């Protein structure tokens, strides 16, 4: 630990790193002892990434893994609110017994979530979740994911153990990240890339796009080439199913 303290001299986040490295479990064991042996290059990259994102390391919302930085959904919410101060973000999980309905009329997202038992939120009762983002003069954006889809995204990470204690926070982050990826991709590409490195996400394990993802990506495409890139992400079976839809969309762009 003393070597770590010396190594961190000059870094603004020294005290936070020492705090993270000093955490013990119930047995009195240091749970983040791996930090004690990290080289100077690791902390230089952490420092550069924090400055690039204009984020402070606090050990809670922005913290460290063996691979680098990782963030919870609060960090993503704060950045969206920084870019769009009037944005309204509603993000929650749905459990068995809850009633959830959603529809979209003339660009407006209309939904209702009635919570059956707010004190009985267990993983084995999780059905799915939703993220609704409303921004004046820009639009309303909705993302919903069922339990199986949330699990699919979970399995992209090689740090499964983090989900044991923090599954609610990580599933909420998954919902918000997916919403931002579809509708604000350019604004969040940097933070998501660094977060993926920290969580050791393995996108080679990613499976086929869902029907909702296909529609959202196709609707987001603004040019013929962008729509073609969406088409390339589909499996052969999906291309057969959606061939007419994409042909018609391509014709619309040709007329412009």
Buried (B, 14 or more C-beta within 10 A) or exposed (E): EEEBBEBBEEBEBBEBBBEBBBEEEEEEEBEBEEBBEBEEEBBEBBBEBBEEBEBEBEBEBBBBBEBBBBBBBBBBBEBBEEEBEEBEBEBBBBBEEBEBEEEEEEEEBEBEBEBEEEEEEEEEBBBBBBBBBBBEEEEBBBBBBBBEBBBBBBBBBEBEEBBEEEBBBBBBBBBBBBBBBBBBEEEBEEBBEBBBBBBBBEEEEEEEBBEBBBBBBBEBBEEBEBBEEBBEBBEEEBEEEBEEEBEEBBEEBEEE
